[in-house]
């Protein structure tokens, strides 16, 4: 692949969405290369998954805040992603809100997967929120990231039924499976240039 589309993946946890994307890249379903994987959690399994695939992977200390990166950390993330010449930043279970310099540096080039049908249940543990609310259908959403929390233009959504005997774990597992189908399809469409954004609307050209 000459001049491949370059992905920078950020995650804080077990990295199952990263694995789905890396597998889709490996078998040619996403015309791209994973240039780098970064985490704010030193022990995050996502870093091991990347190293097992010989993809550069690095822990970046997030700094003093709990829910966002501090200024120094933000600068470090931006520097590494810029040096890696990434075309798209893929948030795969990255549990900090991105702000300021980061958003300015990569405006319109960051995507996220969220475990609910947005705009329902933004924020943490969306599958528990759905269960507590009593909805019959939930799902997952892939969206562009803007300054709001789980608020940017929606690229794709996939529904998942909520069963009467669901526990948080069983529902989250079902949503995870849907994410593993939806996220690679959305990243592939962005990498192929098949997507355009008009205001809040994301148009699939094909
Ligand atoms: C996924 O369910 C993702 O939707 C969620 O974290 C999980 C990460 O799983 N992200 C958020 O809640 C972000 N608001 P993974 O590490 O196995 O990909």
Boltz pocket constraint, residues with backbone or C-beta under 6 A from the ligand:
constraints:
  - pocket:
      binder: B
      contacts: [[A, 11], [A, 12], [A, 13], [A, 14], [A, 15], [A, 16], [A, 17], [A, 18], [A, 92], [A, 93], [A, 94], [A, 95], [A, 113], [A, 114], [A, 115], [A, 123], [A, 124], [A, 125], [A, 126], [A, 150], [A, 172], [A, 176], [A, 179]]
      max_distance: 6.0
